[in-house]
Amino acid sequence: MVIFIKFNYFKMDKEKELALKFYQNLGKLFYAIAFIDNSVRAEELDKLKEMVKKEWLTTNLIHDDLKLNAEHSIINTFRWLDDDNDYDAETCYTSFLAFKRKNESLFTNDINKLIIKTARAIAASFSKVNKSELMLLAKLDIELKKTRL
């Protein structure tokens, strides 16, 4: 019985670790959307915060135990990348794609729709969507449609 309980804790830790990585990679993606024009505006971060609270935390797609982790991980990853200034949008986007391709099962149709909705909201938050944002959104849309669940 003790071994079974320890195994479940181990399994839960692995699931939480994967969830944390998922949210961090969302932070990378949303940073890439905001920074694709080589500048992150306060409005873009504000829109991300709004979308996380309004859409991500109110959805039933995220288990209640992980909602606080989701909020902190997405926003803190975004902020860290913005403060660090060592990562360009393409590097962050490529990193997100590598994570997505390795973990396709996490990217359900509902999650993909929410990712696109959030990315579009960030891109439109400051003086509409520009050409570089539009191109990255199109690439993201194509990539997310590749997921077959």
ZABA-554124 format. One line per field, with one value per residue: residue number from 1; chain; x, y, z of N, C-alpha, C in turn. Coordinates in pm, 1 decimal, decimal comma. Example, Ala and Ser with C-alpha at 12.3 -4.5 7.8 and 13.67 -1.06 7.14 Angstrom:
! residues 2
i	[1 | 2] $
ch	[A | A] $
n_x	[1319,0 | 1285,0] $
n_y	[-569,0 | -225,0] $
n_z	[780,0 | 708,0] $
ca_x	[1230,0 | 1367,0] $
ca_y	[-450,0 | -106,0] $
ca_z	[780,0 | 714,0] $
c_x	[1320,0 | 1290,0] $
c_y	[-330,0 | 3,0] $
c_z	[780,0 | 787,0] $
This chain:
! residues 149
i	[1 | 2 | 3 | 4 | 5 | 6 | 7 | 8 | 9 | 10 | 11 | 12 | 13 | 14 | 15 | 16 | 17 | 18 | 19 | 20 | 21 | 22 | 23 | 24 | 25 | 26 | 27 | 28 | 29 | 30 | 31 | 32 | 33 | 34 | 35 | 36 | 37 | 38 | 39 | 40 | 41 | 42 | 43 | 44 | 45 | 46 | 47 | 48 | 49 | 50 | 51 | 52 | 53 | 54 | 55 | 56 | 57 | 58 | 59 | 60 | 61 | 62 | 63 | 64 | 65 | 66 | 67 | 68 | 69 | 70 | 71 | 72 | 73 | 74 | 75 | 76 | 77 | 78 | 79 | 80 | 81 | 82 | 83 | 84 | 85 | 86 | 87 | 88 | 89 | 90 | 91 | 92 | 93 | 94 | 95 | 96 | 97 | 98 | 99 | 100 | 101 | 102 | 103 | 104 | 105 | 106 | 107 | 108 | 109 | 110 | 111 | 112 | 113 | 114 | 115 | 116 | 117 | 118 | 119 | 120 | 121 | 122 | 123 | 124 | 125 | 126 | 127 | 128 | 129 | 130 | 131 | 132 | 133 | 134 | 135 | 136 | 137 | 138 | 139 | 140 | 141 | 142 | 143 | 144 | 145 | 146 | 147 | 148 | 149] $
ch	[A | A | A | A | A | A | A | A | A | A | A | A | A | A | A | A | A | A | A | A | A | A | A | A | A | A | A | A | A | A | A | A | A | A | A | A | A | A | A | A | A | A | A | A | A | A | A | A | A | A | A | A | A | A | A | A | A | A | A | A | A | A | A | A | A | A | A | A | A | A | A | A | A | A | A | A | A | A | A | A | A | A | A | A | A | A | A | A | A | A | A | A | A | A | A | A | A | A | A | A | A | A | A | A | A | A | A | A | A | A | A | A | A | A | A | A | A | A | A | A | A | A | A | A | A | A | A | A | A | A | A | A | A | A | A | A | A | A | A | A | A | A | A | A | A | A | A | A | A] $
n_x	[81,4 | 192,5 | 383,8 | 221,2 | 92,5 | 313,6 | 389,7 | 172,4 | 202,2 | 445,0 | 368,5 | 183,3 | 353,8 | 507,1 | 307,8 | 237,5 | 479,8 | 496,9 | 272,3 | 355,4 | 570,1 | 425,9 | 272,0 | 480,4 | 584,2 | 369,4 | 388,1 | 627,4 | 544,6 | 343,1 | 497,2 | 660,2 | 471,0 | 407,4 | 659,6 | 741,8 | 760,3 | 981,5 | 942,7 | 788,9 | 488,7 | 327,9 | 54,7 | 28,9 | 124,9 | -61,6 | -294,8 | -238,0 | -238,4 | -507,1 | -637,1 | -543,8 | -655,5 | -930,6 | -991,5 | -818,4 | -809,3 | -1072,9 | -1167,2 | -1269,0 | -1071,2 | -838,3 | -719,1 | -835,1 | -640,9 | -414,9 | -447,9 | -350,0 | -76,8 | -74,8 | -141,7 | 72,3 | 297,5 | 267,9 | 255,2 | 483,7 | 692,3 | 668,6 | 724,1 | 986,0 | 1128,2 | 1093,2 | 1222,6 | 1481,9 | 1586,4 | 1744,1 | 1642,9 | 1500,9 | 1196,5 | 1159,2 | 1321,7 | 1190,0 | 940,3 | 1012,3 | 1107,5 | 868,6 | 730,1 | 886,1 | 836,5 | 559,2 | 545,1 | 664,5 | 483,7 | 219,2 | -30,0 | -124,8 | -231,6 | -521,6 | -820,3 | -977,4 | -793,2 | -613,1 | -775,3 | -808,7 | -546,1 | -495,7 | -692,0 | -598,8 | -343,6 | -414,0 | -553,7 | -349,6 | -183,6 | -351,6 | -380,6 | -233,3 | -253,1 | -378,9 | -327,4 | -8,4 | 195,1 | 407,7 | 315,3 | 77,9 | 176,3 | 311,4 | 97,4 | -48,8 | 129,6 | 129,2 | -140,2 | -157,9 | 24,9 | -98,9 | -325,9 | -228,0 | -229,6 | -376,8 | -638,6] $
n_y	[-119,5 | 130,3 | 166,9 | 200,4 | 444,4 | 616,8 | 593,6 | 714,7 | 978,6 | 1036,8 | 1018,9 | 1228,3 | 1442,9 | 1440,2 | 1501,6 | 1758,0 | 1886,6 | 1867,5 | 2019,3 | 2268,6 | 2319,9 | 2334,0 | 2569,5 | 2755,7 | 2744,2 | 2846,3 | 3107,3 | 3175,1 | 3160,4 | 3362,0 | 3581,1 | 3583,7 | 3654,3 | 3914,5 | 4036,5 | 4017,0 | 4234,5 | 4355,0 | 4495,5 | 4522,1 | 4623,5 | 4791,9 | 4758,2 | 4513,5 | 4327,0 | 4382,3 | 4296,8 | 4025,2 | 3950,3 | 4005,1 | 3822,9 | 3578,5 | 3575,8 | 3610,0 | 3418,3 | 3181,0 | 3102,7 | 3069,6 | 2864,9 | 2522,8 | 2363,4 | 2355,9 | 2204,6 | 2274,9 | 2279,5 | 2355,6 | 2608,0 | 2848,6 | 2809,4 | 2815,3 | 3082,5 | 3227,9 | 3108,5 | 3152,1 | 3435,7 | 3518,8 | 3397,1 | 3531,5 | 3795,6 | 3759,1 | 3695,8 | 3934,2 | 4116,9 | 4014,5 | 4040,2 | 3885,1 | 3707,0 | 3649,3 | 3690,2 | 3484,8 | 3275,5 | 3215,2 | 3137,7 | 2913,9 | 2748,9 | 2706,3 | 2562,5 | 2329,2 | 2217,5 | 2178,6 | 1990,4 | 1775,1 | 1715,0 | 1662,2 | 1562,2 | 1733,9 | 1944,5 | 1999,8 | 2049,0 | 2249,0 | 2373,9 | 2468,0 | 2652,2 | 2841,3 | 2923,9 | 3049,1 | 3249,6 | 3401,6 | 3478,1 | 3633,5 | 3839,7 | 3960,9 | 4050,4 | 4236,3 | 4428,3 | 4663,2 | 4922,1 | 4776,0 | 4475,2 | 4417,8 | 4364,4 | 4176,1 | 4050,7 | 3942,8 | 3757,4 | 3577,6 | 3491,4 | 3356,2 | 3147,1 | 3017,5 | 2939,8 | 2755,9 | 2564,0 | 2477,5 | 2360,2 | 2128,5 | 1947,4 | 1652,2 | 1554,7] $
n_z	[0,0 | 73,7 | -123,9 | -347,6 | -286,8 | -277,4 | -543,0 | -670,0 | -575,7 | -697,1 | -965,0 | -972,7 | -919,8 | -1153,7 | -1339,1 | -1252,9 | -1297,2 | -1576,5 | -1641,2 | -1543,3 | -1717,7 | -1952,8 | -1911,8 | -1884,9 | -2140,4 | -2280,6 | -2189,5 | -2318,7 | -2586,0 | -2594,5 | -2532,3 | -2758,7 | -2953,1 | -2867,9 | -2886,8 | -3147,3 | -3311,9 | -3216,1 | -2980,6 | -2665,8 | -2549,2 | -2275,9 | -2285,0 | -2408,8 | -2219,8 | -2019,7 | -2149,3 | -2173,0 | -1899,1 | -1842,2 | -2016,1 | -1915,9 | -1657,8 | -1720,1 | -1918,5 | -1913,1 | -1639,9 | -1574,8 | -1720,8 | -1765,5 | -1848,6 | -1714,2 | -1427,6 | -1101,1 | -893,3 | -1027,4 | -1128,7 | -1009,9 | -1045,6 | -1322,8 | -1383,9 | -1259,9 | -1382,7 | -1663,4 | -1684,0 | -1536,3 | -1681,5 | -1925,6 | -1835,7 | -1737,6 | -1971,8 | -2108,5 | -1938,0 | -1940,9 | -2200,6 | -2372,3 | -2551,3 | -2863,7 | -3054,5 | -3240,8 | -3143,2 | -2903,7 | -3003,1 | -3155,1 | -2951,4 | -2811,2 | -3011,7 | -3025,5 | -2773,3 | -2798,8 | -3008,6 | -2890,0 | -2695,9 | -2790,1 | -2704,3 | -2508,8 | -2639,5 | -2710,2 | -2909,5 | -2785,7 | -2613,0 | -2805,4 | -2941,7 | -2739,8 | -2704,4 | -2953,1 | -2941,2 | -2724,0 | -2817,4 | -3040,8 | -2913,7 | -2765,6 | -2973,9 | -3095,2 | -2904,5 | -2897,7 | -3103,0 | -3318,5 | -3525,2 | -3651,5 | -3950,6 | -3901,3 | -3670,1 | -3768,2 | -3953,1 | -3779,7 | -3623,4 | -3819,4 | -3883,3 | -3635,6 | -3615,6 | -3827,2 | -3734,3 | -3494,2 | -3596,5 | -3693,6 | -3489,8 | -3393,3 | -3235,9] $
ca_x	[0,0 | 280,2 | 446,0 | 118,1 | 73,6 | 432,9 | 384,4 | 75,5 | 264,3 | 544,8 | 294,7 | 127,4 | 464,5 | 540,7 | 199,7 | 251,0 | 599,5 | 459,4 | 181,1 | 438,3 | 642,2 | 324,3 | 241,4 | 600,4 | 593,4 | 268,3 | 449,9 | 722,4 | 467,6 | 277,0 | 605,2 | 698,9 | 367,8 | 422,3 | 792,0 | 775,9 | 793,4 | 1098,3 | 903,2 | 675,0 | 417,0 | 256,3 | -79,7 | 36,1 | 131,9 | -192,2 | -390,8 | -206,4 | -290,3 | -653,3 | -676,9 | -516,6 | -758,4 | -1065,5 | -1012,2 | -746,4 | -841,7 | -1215,5 | -1199,1 | -1262,9 | -961,7 | -728,2 | -758,8 | -834,6 | -514,4 | -306,8 | -482,6 | -256,5 | 48,4 | -91,6 | -133,2 | 208,1 | 395,3 | 252,6 | 289,7 | 622,8 | 780,2 | 659,9 | 797,6 | 1128,4 | 1183,1 | 1094,5 | 1326,5 | 1613,5 | 1627,8 | 1839,9 | 1573,1 | 1417,1 | 1065,4 | 1170,7 | 1376,5 | 1082,3 | 839,4 | 1070,9 | 1108,7 | 729,7 | 698,0 | 955,1 | 758,9 | 430,4 | 564,0 | 701,0 | 371,2 | 98,3 | -153,6 | -170,6 | -286,9 | -654,5 | -883,8 | -1019,2 | -671,8 | -561,7 | -861,7 | -778,3 | -412,9 | -512,8 | -769,5 | -509,1 | -239,3 | -476,3 | -585,0 | -222,3 | -139,9 | -442,8 | -393,0 | -166,0 | -270,3 | -416,9 | -229,5 | 81,4 | 229,4 | 488,3 | 225,8 | -14,4 | 248,9 | 335,0 | -33,4 | -82,1 | 215,4 | 79,2 | -268,2 | -126,6 | 89,5 | -195,8 | -419,5 | -162,3 | -259,9 | -490,5 | -699,5] $
ca_y	[0,0 | 246,3 | 181,5 | 253,7 | 584,6 | 688,0 | 597,5 | 817,0 | 1109,0 | 1054,4 | 1044,9 | 1362,4 | 1536,8 | 1443,3 | 1573,7 | 1900,0 | 1935,2 | 1884,1 | 2134,5 | 2387,5 | 2340,8 | 2376,5 | 2711,1 | 2833,7 | 2752,4 | 2943,5 | 3237,5 | 3198,2 | 3188,0 | 3491,8 | 3679,2 | 3589,2 | 3731,8 | 4055,0 | 4088,8 | 3992,8 | 4363,9 | 4401,2 | 4582,8 | 4476,9 | 4737,6 | 4767,0 | 4711,6 | 4370,8 | 4255,0 | 4399,4 | 4209,6 | 3888,9 | 3932,4 | 4001,2 | 3697,4 | 3467,0 | 3578,7 | 3600,4 | 3299,2 | 3060,9 | 3061,5 | 3040,6 | 2748,8 | 2391,4 | 2289,9 | 2351,5 | 2153,4 | 2382,4 | 2280,3 | 2408,5 | 2739,7 | 2949,4 | 2783,1 | 2859,9 | 3228,2 | 3272,0 | 3058,3 | 3219,9 | 3577,6 | 3534,9 | 3361,8 | 3646,0 | 3907,7 | 3726,3 | 3710,6 | 4076,5 | 4181,2 | 3959,6 | 4096,3 | 3799,0 | 3612,3 | 3713,0 | 3629,1 | 3359,1 | 3175,2 | 3177,3 | 3066,0 | 2783,6 | 2672,0 | 2665,1 | 2457,5 | 2205,7 | 2163,3 | 2133,2 | 1868,9 | 1667,5 | 1692,9 | 1685,5 | 1525,6 | 1846,3 | 2046,7 | 1962,4 | 2153,7 | 2358,8 | 2445,5 | 2538,8 | 2768,5 | 2938,9 | 2976,8 | 3142,5 | 3364,3 | 3481,6 | 3535,3 | 3740,2 | 3950,9 | 4028,3 | 4119,0 | 4347,6 | 4516,4 | 4790,8 | 4974,4 | 4670,1 | 4371,8 | 4459,6 | 4260,1 | 4069,6 | 3976,5 | 3868,2 | 3642,4 | 3481,2 | 3432,6 | 3260,3 | 3029,4 | 2949,7 | 2878,1 | 2637,5 | 2465,4 | 2420,7 | 2276,9 | 1999,8 | 1859,8 | 1565,0 | 1491,1] $
ca_z	[0,0 | 79,9 | -256,0 | -435,8 | -252,6 | -322,8 | -688,5 | -708,4 | -552,9 | -802,7 | -1087,8 | -960,7 | -935,0 | -1295,9 | -1406,4 | -1217,7 | -1366,4 | -1716,9 | -1646,6 | -1525,9 | -1844,1 | -2049,6 | -1887,7 | -1916,8 | -2285,7 | -2323,3 | -2164,1 | -2428,2 | -2707,8 | -2586,7 | -2541,9 | -2900,0 | -3022,4 | -2828,9 | -2919,4 | -3287,6 | -3371,6 | -3139,8 | -2871,8 | -2586,6 | -2493,0 | -2149,9 | -2321,6 | -2442,4 | -2092,9 | -1955,2 | -2218,5 | -2132,4 | -1763,1 | -1852,6 | -2080,4 | -1824,8 | -1552,7 | -1776,5 | -2002,4 | -1872,5 | -1503,2 | -1561,9 | -1803,1 | -1700,9 | -1911,8 | -1618,2 | -1297,0 | -1000,4 | -819,7 | -1110,7 | -1182,7 | -961,0 | -1117,2 | -1460,5 | -1386,9 | -1228,3 | -1480,0 | -1792,5 | -1672,2 | -1492,6 | -1793,5 | -2016,3 | -1774,5 | -1730,8 | -2106,9 | -2140,4 | -1856,6 | -1973,8 | -2330,1 | -2441,7 | -2637,6 | -2964,4 | -3072,1 | -3316,4 | -3051,9 | -2810,6 | -3080,0 | -3188,8 | -2826,9 | -2790,1 | -3109,1 | -2985,3 | -2661,6 | -2852,5 | -3088,9 | -2797,7 | -2604,8 | -2870,6 | -2634,4 | -2426,8 | -2726,4 | -2757,7 | -2990,1 | -2698,5 | -2571,1 | -2923,1 | -2965,2 | -2636,0 | -2736,1 | -3065,3 | -2891,8 | -2640,3 | -2904,1 | -3120,6 | -2823,8 | -2735,4 | -3095,8 | -3124,8 | -2788,6 | -2921,8 | -3239,5 | -3412,8 | -3557,1 | -3759,6 | -4047,8 | -3840,1 | -3579,6 | -3853,1 | -4008,1 | -3672,5 | -3590,2 | -3925,6 | -3861,5 | -3516,0 | -3650,3 | -3908,8 | -3647,0 | -3400,7 | -3672,0 | -3718,9 | -3378,3 | -3426,2 | -3118,3] $
c_x	[86,0 | 343,9 | 346,3 | 97,7 | 193,3 | 433,1 | 287,0 | 130,8 | 367,3 | 476,7 | 237,6 | 236,0 | 504,1 | 435,0 | 208,4 | 371,6 | 569,9 | 365,9 | 259,0 | 513,3 | 546,3 | 295,9 | 361,5 | 614,2 | 484,5 | 321,2 | 548,5 | 648,7 | 407,3 | 379,0 | 647,4 | 598,7 | 386,7 | 552,5 | 830,5 | 810,4 | 906,8 | 1065,6 | 783,5 | 614,1 | 346,3 | 116,6 | -80,9 | 44,4 | -0,7 | -297,2 | -365,3 | -262,4 | -441,7 | -700,9 | -653,1 | -625,6 | -897,5 | -1091,2 | -947,6 | -788,4 | -988,1 | -1257,0 | -1196,8 | -1153,7 | -843,2 | -782,4 | -741,3 | -702,8 | -401,7 | -333,2 | -388,1 | -120,8 | 40,5 | -72,8 | 10,1 | 308,0 | 386,8 | 304,3 | 434,9 | 722,5 | 784,3 | 743,9 | 948,3 | 1193,4 | 1193,2 | 1204,6 | 1466,7 | 1671,4 | 1730,3 | 1774,4 | 1487,3 | 1287,8 | 1075,6 | 1225,0 | 1267,7 | 974,7 | 888,4 | 1075,0 | 968,2 | 693,4 | 763,4 | 879,4 | 627,1 | 445,2 | 600,1 | 582,1 | 237,2 | -31,2 | -207,9 | -248,7 | -417,3 | -711,4 | -923,2 | -900,5 | -617,3 | -643,4 | -832,3 | -640,3 | -424,5 | -587,8 | -681,1 | -402,8 | -295,5 | -507,1 | -459,2 | -178,2 | -225,2 | -447,6 | -327,9 | -176,3 | -289,1 | -301,8 | -141,4 | 120,6 | 308,1 | 404,0 | 129,9 | 51,7 | 273,5 | 205,2 | -75,2 | -0,1 | 165,9 | -50,8 | -246,7 | -67,7 | -11,7 | -299,1 | -360,4 | -192,6 | -384,9 | -538,7 | -848,7] $
c_y	[126,2 | 272,0 | 244,1 | 403,5 | 666,5 | 699,6 | 705,4 | 957,6 | 1138,4 | 1090,0 | 1186,5 | 1467,9 | 1550,7 | 1522,0 | 1723,5 | 1961,9 | 1960,1 | 2003,7 | 2264,5 | 2420,2 | 2388,8 | 2526,0 | 2801,1 | 2849,6 | 2840,5 | 3085,0 | 3274,2 | 3235,4 | 3327,8 | 3606,3 | 3694,2 | 3671,9 | 3880,9 | 4115,7 | 4072,8 | 4122,3 | 4433,8 | 4498,9 | 4521,6 | 4600,0 | 4696,7 | 4711,9 | 4561,6 | 4285,8 | 4265,4 | 4308,4 | 4064,0 | 3860,6 | 3918,9 | 3867,9 | 3577,4 | 3461,2 | 3549,6 | 3467,2 | 3172,2 | 3011,9 | 3027,3 | 2917,4 | 2620,9 | 2304,7 | 2273,8 | 2304,0 | 2264,3 | 2392,7 | 2348,4 | 2550,6 | 2849,9 | 2932,9 | 2833,6 | 3010,2 | 3276,2 | 3229,8 | 3130,9 | 3363,7 | 3597,9 | 3498,3 | 3477,0 | 3762,2 | 3882,5 | 3744,2 | 3857,6 | 4150,0 | 4139,8 | 4017,1 | 4012,0 | 3707,2 | 3687,6 | 3632,9 | 3492,8 | 3245,8 | 3125,0 | 3096,8 | 2924,6 | 2692,7 | 2620,8 | 2550,1 | 2324,5 | 2139,3 | 2105,8 | 2000,1 | 1749,2 | 1626,8 | 1718,2 | 1659,0 | 1638,2 | 1948,6 | 1999,4 | 2076,3 | 2273,3 | 2441,3 | 2526,7 | 2663,5 | 2878,5 | 3002,5 | 3082,2 | 3267,7 | 3458,3 | 3551,0 | 3650,5 | 3862,3 | 4030,6 | 4110,7 | 4243,0 | 4452,3 | 4653,2 | 4825,4 | 4865,3 | 4573,3 | 4420,2 | 4339,1 | 4145,1 | 3986,2 | 3888,9 | 3743,3 | 3535,8 | 3414,9 | 3329,0 | 3132,6 | 2948,1 | 2875,9 | 2750,3 | 2527,6 | 2399,5 | 2333,0 | 2141,2 | 1898,8 | 1780,1 | 1495,1 | 1493,0] $
c_z	[0,0 | -56,2 | -353,5 | -411,2 | -299,6 | -474,3 | -734,8 | -686,5 | -661,0 | -933,9 | -1085,7 | -976,9 | -1081,2 | -1373,9 | -1377,0 | -1288,1 | -1514,0 | -1733,4 | -1634,4 | -1655,1 | -1954,2 | -2034,5 | -1917,0 | -2067,8 | -2345,2 | -2301,9 | -2273,6 | -2557,1 | -2704,3 | -2587,6 | -2688,7 | -2980,3 | -2994,2 | -2882,2 | -3066,6 | -3361,0 | -3295,9 | -3027,2 | -2799,1 | -2521,2 | -2364,0 | -2177,8 | -2352,1 | -2316,3 | -2018,6 | -2017,3 | -2183,2 | -1993,7 | -1764,6 | -1909,3 | -1989,3 | -1718,0 | -1607,9 | -1847,2 | -1946,0 | -1734,1 | -1484,3 | -1642,4 | -1721,2 | -1762,8 | -1818,4 | -1484,4 | -1193,0 | -924,7 | -897,4 | -1160,8 | -1135,9 | -1028,4 | -1260,8 | -1469,9 | -1365,4 | -1335,4 | -1613,1 | -1782,5 | -1631,3 | -1601,4 | -1893,5 | -1962,8 | -1773,0 | -1867,8 | -2145,6 | -2064,2 | -1898,9 | -2102,8 | -2405,3 | -2544,8 | -2737,9 | -2981,7 | -3141,3 | -3229,3 | -2956,4 | -2881,7 | -3114,6 | -3065,8 | -2793,5 | -2884,5 | -3071,9 | -2870,3 | -2713,1 | -2926,0 | -3002,0 | -2709,1 | -2672,8 | -2793,6 | -2546,5 | -2509,2 | -2791,2 | -2842,0 | -2904,6 | -2650,1 | -2687,3 | -2954,0 | -2863,8 | -2657,3 | -2846,5 | -3019,3 | -2810,1 | -2725,3 | -2987,3 | -3035,6 | -2789,6 | -2856,3 | -3124,9 | -3014,3 | -2807,0 | -3069,5 | -3345,1 | -3442,1 | -3672,8 | -3845,7 | -3984,5 | -3743,3 | -3659,6 | -3910,2 | -3900,9 | -3629,1 | -3693,8 | -3911,2 | -3741,9 | -3546,0 | -3730,8 | -3821,2 | -3553,2 | -3470,5 | -3705,6 | -3608,3 | -3410,7 | -3299,5 | -3128,9] $
